Amino acid sequence: MDRPKVVSRDEWLVARKALLAREKEATRQRDALNAARRALPMVRITKPYVFDGPSGRRSLRDLFGDRRQLIVYHFMFDPSWTEGCKSCSYFADTFNGAVLHLRGRDTAFAAISRAPLAKLEAFQRRMGWTFPWFSSADSDFNYDFHVTFAPEAAAGGTAEYNYEVQGFPSPEAPGASVFLREGDEVFHTYSTYARGLDHMIGTYNLLDLTPLGRNEEGLPYGMDWVRHHDRYEG
């Protein structure tokens, strides 16, 4: 990427104010989009999903605790893998702090993966994370929310991901889902996948402020540069 040209402070200020007008318009559009998201209809969850956690088996209702909302991050961790997905780990490095603040807005958070609980806990210790993390190994949850695919579906182009039927290079995919609780009834309100997850990545939001940006042009795929945080050189 070419570096920005050098100009006088007055010229820079003119360009900056022009960009500010675009930023404000984008903010207004984002506010409208967020309102439309909140207005989506919802679907009652009737299947009795059960997850393994540090304190034993838990239902989807249990993951709310005493809060009315629940955000689930679908963390890619196949039962056969020895560690979690590096790109999902890139997301997860921001979760510890977020969980503390979500509590102030009546919202619980959990990551859910298909790997057995022992693998999740070992990897969580290695990464230094403390957010709630549950195993869906004995549940249809991942399949029903279209973040795990049968190998033949992924290879044969019949996997459903991001609301399209397509092929996928892995049996696991990333996503996030949101649920609302009314009493003991649980409702699914929203799920997002692929680039719809971008705004959840704090590091990307910081890089987007810089002149070099994400600097991912020419890589085999966008997140090819990402490593588990204990594997960056230096």
C-alpha positions in Angstrom: 0.0 0.0 0.0 1.3 3.5 -0.9 1.8 5.8 2.1 -0.4 9.0 2.3 1.0 12.1 0.6 2.5 14.8 2.7 0.5 18.1 2.8 0.3 21.2 4.9 -1.7 21.3 8.1 -4.4 23.4 6.4 -4.8 21.0 3.5 -4.9 18.1 6.0 -7.7 19.8 7.9 -9.8 20.2 4.8 -9.5 16.5 3.9 -10.1 15.5 7.5 -13.3 17.5 7.8 -14.6 16.0 4.5 -13.9 12.5 5.9 -15.6 13.5 9.2 -18.8 14.2 7.3 -18.7 10.7 5.8 -17.9 9.2 9.2 -20.9 10.9 10.7 -23.2 9.7 8.0 -21.9 6.1 8.4 -22.6 6.4 12.2 -26.2 7.5 11.5 -26.5 4.5 9.1 -25.1 2.2 11.7 -27.5 3.4 14.3 -30.4 2.8 11.9 -29.1 -0.7 11.1 -28.8 -1.5 14.8 -32.4 -0.4 15.3 -33.5 -2.7 12.5 -31.5 -5.6 14.0 -33.3 -5.0 17.4 -36.6 -5.0 15.6 -36.1 -8.5 14.0 -38.7 -11.1 14.9 -37.6 -14.0 17.1 -38.0 -17.7 17.2 -38.9 -19.8 20.3 -36.2 -22.4 21.2 -37.9 -25.7 22.0 -35.1 -28.2 21.6 -33.5 -29.1 25.0 -29.8 -28.2 24.3 -27.4 -29.4 26.9 -23.8 -28.2 27.3 -20.8 -29.4 29.5 -19.3 -26.7 31.6 -16.9 -26.4 34.6 -19.9 -26.9 37.0 -21.5 -29.7 35.2 -24.3 -30.0 32.6 -26.1 -26.8 31.7 -29.1 -26.0 29.5 -29.3 -23.1 27.2 -31.6 -21.4 29.7 -28.9 -21.9 32.4 -26.4 -20.0 30.4 -28.4 -16.8 31.0 -28.1 -17.0 34.8 -30.4 -14.2 36.0 -29.9 -12.0 32.9 -32.4 -11.5 30.1 -30.0 -11.6 27.2 -27.3 -14.0 26.1 -24.6 -13.6 23.4 -23.0 -16.8 22.2 -19.8 -16.9 20.2 -19.5 -20.1 18.1 -15.8 -20.8 18.6 -14.2 -23.1 16.1 -12.7 -26.1 17.9 -13.3 -29.5 16.3 -13.2 -32.5 18.7 -10.1 -33.8 16.8 -8.1 -30.6 17.0 -5.4 -30.0 19.7 -6.0 -26.3 19.9 -8.7 -23.7 19.1 -8.9 -21.9 15.8 -6.3 -19.0 15.7 -8.8 -16.6 14.1 -11.4 -17.3 16.7 -8.7 -16.9 19.3 -8.1 -13.4 17.8 -11.7 -12.6 18.6 -11.6 -14.2 22.0 -8.7 -12.1 23.2 -11.2 -9.3 23.7 -13.9 -11.3 25.5 -12.6 -11.2 29.1 -13.1 -7.5 29.6 -16.3 -7.4 27.6 -18.0 -10.0 29.8 -17.6 -7.7 32.8 -19.3 -4.8 31.1 -22.1 -6.9 29.5 -23.3 -7.8 33.0 -24.1 -4.1 33.5 -26.5 -4.3 30.6 -28.4 -7.4 31.7 -26.5 -9.6 29.2 -24.6 -12.9 29.7 -21.9 -14.2 27.4 -20.6 -17.7 26.6 -18.4 -19.3 24.0 -19.5 -22.7 22.7 -17.5 -25.3 20.9 -17.8 -29.0 19.9 -14.5 -30.0 21.4 -14.7 -31.9 24.8 -14.6 -29.8 27.9 -11.1 -31.0 28.9 -9.6 -29.7 25.7 -11.4 -26.3 26.1 -10.2 -25.9 29.6 -6.6 -26.8 28.8 -6.5 -24.3 25.9 -8.3 -21.6 28.0 -5.6 -21.9 30.6 -2.9 -21.6 28.0 -4.5 -18.5 26.6 -5.2 -16.9 30.0 -8.9 -16.5 29.3 -11.6 -16.6 32.0 -14.9 -16.0 30.0 -17.5 -18.8 30.2 -16.8 -21.6 27.7 -19.0 -24.7 27.2 -18.8 -27.9 25.1 -21.7 -28.8 22.8 -20.1 -32.2 22.1 -23.3 -34.1 23.0 -25.7 -31.6 21.4 -27.1 -30.6 18.0 -26.5 -27.0 18.8 -23.6 -26.4 16.4 -25.4 -28.1 13.6 -28.7 -26.3 14.1 -26.9 -22.9 14.2 -24.9 -23.8 11.0 -21.4 -23.6 12.4 -20.6 -27.3 12.1 -21.0 -29.3 8.9 -20.8 -32.9 8.0 -17.6 -33.4 6.0 -19.4 -34.5 2.9 -21.6 -31.3 3.0 -18.6 -29.0 3.4 -16.7 -30.7 0.6 -19.7 -31.2 -1.7 -20.9 -27.6 -1.6 -24.1 -28.4 0.3 -23.2 -26.8 3.7 -25.5 -24.0 4.9 -23.4 -21.1 6.1 -24.2 -17.4 6.3 -27.6 -18.1 4.9 -26.3 -19.6 1.7 -25.7 -23.2 0.6 -22.0 -23.5 -0.3 -18.8 -25.4 0.2 -16.6 -24.7 3.2 -12.9 -25.5 3.8 -13.4 -26.8 7.3 -16.0 -28.8 9.3 -16.2 -25.8 11.7 -17.1 -22.2 11.0 -17.3 -19.0 13.2 -20.4 -17.2 14.1 -22.3 -15.4 16.9 -25.9 -15.8 18.0 -28.1 -13.8 20.4 -30.9 -15.0 22.6 -33.6 -13.3 24.7 -35.2 -14.8 27.8 -38.8 -14.2 28.9 -39.2 -16.1 32.2 -37.9 -19.5 31.4 -38.7 -19.3 27.7 -35.7 -18.7 25.4 -35.9 -17.0 22.0 -33.3 -16.8 19.2 -33.2 -13.2 17.9 -30.1 -12.9 15.7 -27.1 -14.8 14.2 -24.2 -13.4 12.1 -21.3 -15.1 10.3 -18.3 -14.4 8.1 -17.6 -10.6 7.6 -20.7 -9.9 9.8 -18.4 -10.7 12.7 -15.8 -8.0 11.8 -17.1 -5.3 14.2 -16.6 -7.7 17.2 -12.8 -7.7 16.6 -11.2 -4.9 18.7 -7.8 -5.2 17.0 -9.3 -4.8 13.5 -11.2 -1.7 14.8 -7.8 -0.2 15.9 -6.0 -1.1 12.7 -8.8 0.5 10.7 -7.7 3.8 12.2 -4.2 3.6 10.8 -2.8 4.6 7.4 -1.7 1.0 6.6 -5.0 -0.4 7.8 -5.3 -4.2 8.0 -2.6 -4.5 5.4 -3.9 -7.9 4.3 -3.7 -7.4 0.5 -1.7 -10.2 -1.2 -2.2 -12.7 1.6 -3.6 -16.2 0.9 -6.6 -15.1 2.9 -7.3 -12.1 5.2 -6.4 -13.5 8.6 -3.4 -15.5 7.3 -1.2 -13.2 9.4 -3.0 -13.9 12.7 -1.3 -16.2 15.3 -2.3 -17.4 18.7 -1.1 -14.6 20.9 1.6 -16.7 22.5 3.1 -17.5 19.0 4.1 -14.0 17.7 7.8 -13.7 17.3 9.4 -11.1 19.5 
